[in-house]
């Protein structure tokens, strides 16, 4: 009986190892092309799981967090709410997310053109789109519309955090031609509030006095954005 049990465990182990090997070979041959979302998560979970089957936890994570981006944007504690995911195998997911964010930041060099709200959103999504707290960011541009500096503040979006003095102080120091300001909505709904609109108008007026225009105010979430320029609040 003991021999049968040992053979059964060995058989399951070989199946699991073979499946992992095939997943990794597929990735090495053609990258993530053809991978389903849960297979990507499964592959990441194996980085911190020596032998355990990761397919079912991966499927449950995709279902719970509503897709690949939801899983990648989850915290370690949230990931561990999924049966079969612990701190060790959640490591692979968070490592991949951090590497992706670092790569995105380095790929968008300071001299790249961010000349549309959509491009700005793609840049900001990696910086603040998935944050669980409100972040306010100032992007300063030169006369050729090259990004020359950005600065992030963390905290509740209020008058003290985004006083014109704080916004334009950085722009003046870096001799910026214009700025784009932005903040995230952790709720996931990027619709601007009345306070967002009032703040935008105050910054626009201050910028006119200083000769540094506010080109846009963009509200971002992890998947969507709203441009106050496109919506007619900045003229």
C-alpha positions in Angstrom: 0.0 0.0 0.0 2.8 2.4 0.9 4.5 1.6 -2.4 1.3 2.4 -4.3 1.0 5.8 -2.5 4.6 6.6 -3.2 4.1 5.8 -6.9 1.0 7.9 -7.0 2.8 10.9 -5.5 5.7 10.4 -7.8 3.4 10.3 -10.8 1.6 13.5 -9.8 5.0 15.2 -9.2 6.2 14.1 -12.7 3.0 15.5 -14.3 3.4 18.8 -12.5 7.1 19.1 -13.4 6.3 18.3 -17.0 3.6 20.9 -17.1 5.9 23.6 -15.7 8.6 22.6 -18.2 6.2 22.9 -21.1 5.1 26.3 -19.9 8.6 27.6 -19.6 9.6 26.1 -23.0 6.6 27.8 -24.6 7.7 31.1 -23.1 11.3 30.7 -24.2 10.3 29.9 -27.8 7.7 32.6 -28.4 7.4 34.8 -25.3 3.9 35.3 -24.0 2.2 35.0 -27.4 -0.6 32.5 -27.1 -0.6 32.5 -23.3 -3.9 32.8 -21.6 -4.0 35.3 -18.7 -4.2 32.6 -16.0 -1.2 30.8 -17.6 0.9 34.0 -17.2 0.0 34.1 -13.5 0.6 30.4 -13.2 4.1 30.9 -14.7 4.8 33.7 -12.2 3.6 31.7 -9.3 6.0 28.9 -10.1 8.9 31.3 -9.4 8.3 31.0 -5.7 6.7 27.5 -5.6 9.2 24.7 -5.9 6.8 21.8 -6.7 3.1 22.6 -6.0 0.6 22.9 -8.9 -0.1 26.6 -9.5 -2.8 26.3 -12.2 -5.9 26.4 -9.9 -4.7 29.3 -7.8 -3.8 31.2 -11.0 -7.3 30.7 -12.3 -8.9 31.8 -9.0 -6.7 34.9 -8.9 -7.8 35.9 -12.4 -11.4 35.4 -11.5 -11.2 37.2 -8.1 -9.3 40.3 -9.4 -11.1 40.4 -12.8 -8.2 39.8 -15.1 -4.4 40.0 -15.5 -4.0 43.7 -14.7 -6.1 43.3 -11.5 -3.9 40.5 -10.3 -0.7 42.4 -11.1 -2.1 45.5 -9.3 -3.0 43.6 -6.1 -1.0 43.8 -2.9 0.7 40.8 -1.3 -2.0 40.7 1.3 -4.8 40.7 -1.3 -3.1 37.9 -3.3 -2.9 35.8 -0.2 -6.7 35.8 0.0 -6.6 33.3 -2.9 -6.4 29.7 -1.7 -3.0 28.3 -2.6 -1.2 31.7 -2.8 1.2 32.5 0.0 3.9 35.1 0.5 6.5 32.9 -1.3 4.7 32.4 -4.5 3.1 35.8 -4.5 6.7 37.0 -4.9 6.9 36.1 -8.6 3.8 38.3 -9.3 5.1 41.3 -7.4 8.5 41.0 -8.9 7.1 40.9 -12.4 5.0 44.0 -11.6 7.9 45.9 -10.2 10.2 45.0 -13.1 7.5 46.1 -15.6 7.1 49.4 -13.9 10.9 50.0 -13.8 11.1 49.1 -17.5 8.3 51.4 -18.4 9.9 54.3 -16.5 13.3 53.7 -18.1 11.8 53.2 -21.6 10.1 56.7 -21.4 13.2 58.8 -21.2 13.0 62.4 -19.9 13.3 63.8 -23.5 10.4 61.8 -25.0 7.4 63.7 -26.4 4.2 63.3 -24.5 2.1 65.3 -26.9 -1.4 63.8 -26.4 -3.5 63.0 -23.3 -3.4 59.3 -24.2 0.4 59.2 -24.2 0.5 61.1 -20.9 -2.0 58.7 -19.4 0.1 55.7 -20.5 3.1 57.3 -18.7 1.1 58.2 -15.6 -0.7 54.9 -15.3 2.6 53.2 -14.5 3.5 55.9 -12.0 0.3 56.5 -10.1 -2.6 54.7 -11.8 -2.6 51.7 -9.5 -1.8 53.5 -6.2 -4.2 53.0 -3.3 -3.7 56.6 -2.1 -4.1 59.8 -3.9 -1.0 61.1 -5.7 -0.5 64.4 -7.3 2.1 64.8 -10.1 3.6 67.8 -11.9 5.1 67.3 -15.4 7.3 70.1 -16.6 8.0 70.6 -20.3 10.4 72.7 -22.3 9.5 74.8 -25.4 9.8 71.7 -27.7 7.3 69.8 -25.5 10.0 67.5 -24.1 9.4 66.2 -20.6 12.2 67.7 -18.4 11.2 66.8 -14.9 8.3 65.3 -12.9 7.6 65.3 -9.2 5.0 63.3 -7.2 3.4 64.3 -3.9 1.4 61.8 -1.8 -1.7 62.7 0.2 -5.2 63.9 0.0 -5.8 66.2 -2.9 -6.4 69.5 -1.1 -5.5 73.2 -1.4 -2.3 72.9 0.6 -1.0 70.0 -1.5 -1.6 71.7 -4.8 -1.1 75.3 -4.0 0.1 77.3 -7.1 3.3 78.0 -5.2 4.2 74.3 -5.0 3.2 73.6 -8.6 4.9 76.5 -10.3 7.9 76.7 -7.9 9.3 73.5 -9.6 8.4 74.8 -13.1 10.3 78.1 -12.5 13.4 76.3 -11.2 13.5 74.1 -14.3 12.7 77.0 -16.7 9.6 75.1 -17.9 7.5 76.4 -20.8 4.4 74.7 -19.6 3.2 72.0 -17.2 0.7 69.2 -17.1 -0.7 68.3 -13.7 -2.4 65.1 -12.8 -3.7 63.0 -10.0 -5.2 59.5 -9.5 -8.5 58.4 -8.2 -8.0 55.2 -6.2 -11.7 54.4 -6.6 -11.1 53.6 -10.2 -13.5 56.3 -11.5 -11.5 59.1 -13.2 -14.5 61.5 -13.4 -13.3 64.9 -12.0 -15.0 66.3 -8.9 -16.1 69.9 -8.5 -12.9 70.4 -6.4 -10.8 69.0 -9.2 -12.4 71.5 -11.7 -12.0 74.5 -9.3 -8.4 73.6 -8.6 -7.7 73.4 -12.3 -9.1 76.9 -12.9 -7.1 78.3 -10.0 -3.9 76.8 -11.4 -4.6 78.0 -15.0 -5.1 81.5 -13.7 -1.9 81.5 -11.7 0.0 80.1 -14.7 -1.2 82.9 -16.9 0.2 85.5 -14.4 3.6 83.6 -14.3 3.8 83.0 -18.0 3.8 79.2 -17.5 0.7 77.6 -19.0 -1.2 74.6 -17.6 -1.6 72.5 -20.7 -3.8 69.9 -19.1 -5.0 68.3 -15.9 -5.5 64.6 -16.2 -7.3 62.4 -13.8 -6.1 58.8 -14.0 -7.1 55.4 -12.7 -5.5 52.0 -13.5 -7.5 51.6 -16.7 -9.0 55.0 -17.7 -8.4 58.7 -17.7 -10.2 62.0 -18.1 -8.5 65.1 -19.7 -9.9 68.3 -18.4 -8.5 70.0 -21.5 -10.4 67.6 -23.8 -13.5 68.2 -21.6 -13.3 72.0 -22.2 -12.3 73.1 -18.7 -9.0 74.4 -19.9 -9.0 76.8 -22.9 
